[in-house]
Amino acid sequence: MSDQTAEDRTILLIGSGPIQIGQAAEFDYSGAQACRALQEEGARVVLVNSNPATIMTDSEMADKVYVEPITVEAISEIIAEENPDGVIAGLGGQTGLNVTAELAEEGVLDEYDVDIMGTPLDTIYATEDRDLFRQRMENIGEPVAASTTISLDEDESVTDFDEENFRDRVEAAVEEVGGLPVIARTTYTLGGSGSGVVDDFEELVERVRRGLRLSRNSEVLVTESIEGWVELEYEVMRDADDSCIIICNMENIDPMGIHTGESTVVTPSQVIPDEGHQAMRDSALKVIRELGIQGGCNIQHAWRDDGTPGGEYRVVEVNPRVSRSSALASKATGYPIARVTAKVALGKRLHEIDNEITGETTAAFEPAIDYVVTKVPRWPKDKFGDVDFELSTAMKSTGEAMAIGRTFEESLLKALRSSEYDPAVDFSAVDDGTLESEYLVRATPDRPYAIFEAFARGYTTEEVVALTDIHEWYVERFGNVSSAAEAAMAGDPGPATELGFTNQEVTALAGGEFNDTHASWLPATLHVETGDEPDEEVATDGGDGVSVETVEESSVGRRFKQVDTCAGEFEASTPYYYSAREPLSDIARDEVQVDRDVESVVVVGGGPIRIGQGVEFDYCAVHAVRALREAGIDAHVVNNNPETVSTDYDTSDGLFFEPVTAEEVADVVEKTNADGVMVQFGGQTSVNVGEPLEAELERRGLDCAIMGTGVEAMDLAEDRDRFNALMDEMDISQPEGGTATSEAEALDLASDLGYPVLVRPSYVLGGRAMDVVYSDEELKWYIEEAVRVSPDKPILVDEFLADAVELDVDAVADGESVLIGGVMEHVESAGVHSGDSACMIPPRSLSEDTLARVREVTEDIARALDTVGLLNVQLAVRDGEVYVLEANPRSSRTVPFVSKATGVPIAKLAAKVMAGATLEALSAHEQVPEHVSVKEVVLPFDRLPGADPRLGPEMKSTGEVMGTARSFGKAYLKAQDAVGKPIPRDGTALVDVETLRGLSQKREDLSDIEESVERNFEFTTPDDYEDLEGALQDGEIDLILSRDRDLLEVAVDEEITYFSTVPSARASLEAIETADEPLDVLALSERPTERRDWGA
């Protein structure tokens, strides 16, 4: 390939697939940047990714976009069709790296003369093969932890090797690295999957056994433990001329032994002496040169103070690609690592690539920052009560929030606000001994709040350091935050406002009323009372006469400053901002460069990715921004997620990297003189901020409206009683139900409705703590153990529509007309959360009359709620009757899937009608696809030991994929391949009919399932095995159809494909019948649709 240009060249870019633990939205951001960079150089870009909820899979992002499984089979067909000149492997995470290696090993790349661009394959092997990596480091004199490899011989497998010999090999490995504890690491996996610190030999034997199964090359590395050392990461860039720069270094607050994706991370480093930093900087440059990496990479070091001026370090590992840390480093510094990596892969040198932020420097110029950045992870603790979330070398977090401040304390406070995390413990009920053993010594998501609690109880810095093993410098700063909170509570708001608390937080701490979002993260939480709903007056005097106005009169305010990559050395033109608390006398010297005289809108983002609120909402926010800019309206984004496209500095006219609270969003509105705010697109985060934001804007006298559907209508849709009354008025059917404030009321309701019933708290959203109960005993347990019902916390008891077909409808309304984006039919029946059910578009089991009724109900609800913008309606159909389950006049997680399946950009249409256009003026029309598209979910059970792997009414999935084909069976098969859990085509199937049938379907005839299994598999039942668990571990079973929790937990551990519901079992067997049909890959732009209305 030509060295300096990509003109007339076709480049294949492989994405990372679905959002999952260890690999989240950062690769959508990286992929979108890379697509733009390659096209800037004149390349023809072919993109393949299986995740429809990404910006990178929009048709306009590449010359050809394939939403297909990231498998050797699918990509081989795309290569044959598109004949690319080269493939870039380093921008698709571990998934892209692994499949590129497989394509090379199977000869596909050689057959079609496809070059691997950028980092060569040998380098990938050298970094993923832990033993080879150690040898390369030793060659250049770089210190690494003592290590050895345990691997399988060519004729061995995990299920049939000699047990005594295997244990001897593990024992020898332990002796070679100096004894227990050790770290076991698996090769070619993401997010530390299969790894951990182990101090028990029997646990190590099982971990190595599992690691050998997970590893693509059947290797596990056993290394000496350097637990407790400081962990650092260096982001490095290198081009083909061997020019190298350090983009930044990042320091983990949590010590070694905790995965960097699980740790709070700070840049620049705060505790490493300059001599140590310079030594590791030199080390990073030596390492990237030795490995021959071209583009960006992440190099991890461990450091400890050994009494010498520079301390002692080890090289831990190298990621020869863009990564989660690359996205964080890009947002922290403004240096676009993925963009530069893509251009370096084409052969461009760093000095030939412009720095877009300064317009004067190049990519060879090392970034400099004059602020502090803090990243905090977000964990799904609220979804998995059975899981131990102690932090370790394996990731469990689903997302992260980032904050920028002038000091570490300010940055930390903003990051905690941004994470929207509710501490899972009431520390007032915890004694000192438990606080120490469970919350300070053990690293959990609650530890930062436990540190605040310790200081509130009078613990010293030295005591906290000894308990947590966190560096003294950081512990002292936590103490500063705690002291400032205590000062505010004592009547002195100055230290808290100076440190970075919001005015609302200071008001609450000083005894006033809190009327904003995300209060529960506060130090001294017990002293803050947060009402369920804010009063009409945002600022009301507390008992001591403290109000937000009083706090605003202090000597400090919020000043916006620019991220410029050069610490102010050059003038920057890119509108990328953060706020900092500074003296009021300095506020006038604001650095915001936006045109306050043009029409502008603030789009509120969704914050960190978590279960129930994923990258789908960032997709919607980005589309809203693009629609506004197309309409000639300036769009400003407020968000705090470093992984996303919405926080790319060139997505919007102004990026404000801030927590999503009413006060901080209002500050952006005031600074930009915005005409409106859009809260529809950021999921529950942005919707929740709507009401307090509206009140805050009114308090400040700002002429800025919440655009689209009114806040009152959104509230009505979420208020169970008011929404039910509205449906009754409109004669729209709903499941029968009611509200109970005591056990007796709940039992009476259930008796009237008849079991099974659906129960859930009235005070949470997204399926949290929802369950289906089948008896008085189960209902009593739920009330006592799961929710503890009370007059203040009632529960909802609803008729359970067993065997109903569930539907999702996404629509756009302009106040009069309604456009149906798509009607989706769930594969799973009632009782499985809509976010966890596979679904298809178009539906296949609805009559024309039923579809017409679905349309009628959707249109009626849209008009009744005065919907302007997006609307999602969830319905159920049983015996021809259409029931409404809920309606949400805002964006939904299915919007990207609908847009990709139909070709109708409904999020863009919604933004434009919110800005004043009509659907008629936009010439918008409905489209029904001729192919079948299936959305399937990705479940995290393999990363969360102890989690219940059965689907139910509470959402558990982290991401999604899409499979499209001419038939449902083939589309479902492709979707399962895309998830990474392919359905076996033959072998032995275990069918557990009694548990699979389920309590609500006892009389259902499952003979069709049994017959289908017998056609393709050897049919077995649990009774056929004397030692069922042993058979599973020995690889005797290929497919499981069961709902037995214990059995499925073993299936997860052994990576055996399973289906836990009757509908999914039937769908999988239907899919198997299509296995011999051609895969039939098809570019997104080539998928046929018919221009006609749904249900008309």
Buried (B, 14 or more C-beta within 10 A) or exposed (E): EEEEBBEEBBBBBBBBBBBBBBBBBBBBBBBBBBBBBBBEBEBBBBBBBBBBBBBBBBBEBBBBBBBBBBBBBBBBBBBEBBEBBBBBBBBBBBBBBBBBBBBBEEEBBEEBEBBBBBBBBEBBBBBBBBBBBBEBBEEEEBEBBBBBBBBBEEEBEBEEBEEEEBBEBBEEBBEBBEEBBBBBBBBBBBBBBBBBBBEEEEEBBBBBBBBBBBBBEBBBBBBBBBBEBBBBBBBBBBBBEEBBBBBBBBBBBBBBBBBBBBBBBBBBBBBBBEEBBEBBBEBBBBBBBBBBBBBBBBBBBBBBBEEEEBBBBBBBBBBBBBBBBBBBBBBBBBBBBBBBBBBBBBBBBBEBBEBBBBEBBBBBBBBBBEBBBBBBBBBBBBBBBEBEBBBBBBBBBBBBBBBBBBBBBBBBBBBBBBBBBBBBBEBEEBEEEEBBEBBBBBBBBBBBBBBBBBBBEEBEBEBBBBBBBBBEEBBBBBBBBBBBBBBBBEEEBBBBBBBBBBBBBBBBBBBBBBBBBBBEBBBBBEBBEBEEEBEEEBBBBBEEEBBBEBBBEBEBBBBBBBBBBBEEBBEBEBBBBBBBBBEEEEEEEBBBBBEEEEBBBBBBBBBBBBBBBBBBBBBBBBBBBBBBBEBEBBBBBBBBBBBBBBBBBBBBBBBBBBBBBBBBBBBBBBBBBBBBBBBBBBBBBBBBBBBBBBBBBEBBEBEBEBBBBBBBBBBBBBEBEEBBEBBEEEEBBBBBBBBBBBBEBBBBBBEEBEBBBBBBBBBEBBBBBBBBBBEBEBBBEBBEEBBEBEEEEBBBBBBBBBBBBBBBBBBBBBBEBBBBBBBBBBBBBBBBBBBBBBBBBBBEEBEEEBBBBBBEBBBBBBBBBBBBBBBBBBBBBBEEEBBBBBBBBBBBBBBBBBBBBBBBBBBBBBBBBBBEBEBEEBEBEBBBBEBBBBBBBBBBBBBBBEBBBBBBBBBBBBBBBBBBBBBBBBBBBBBBBBBBBBBBBEBBBBBBBEBBBBBBBEEEEBEEBBEBBEEBBBBBBBEEBEEBEEBBBBBBBBBBBBBBEEBBBBBBBBEBBBBBBBBBBBBBBBBBBBBEEEBEBBBBEEBEBEEEEBBE
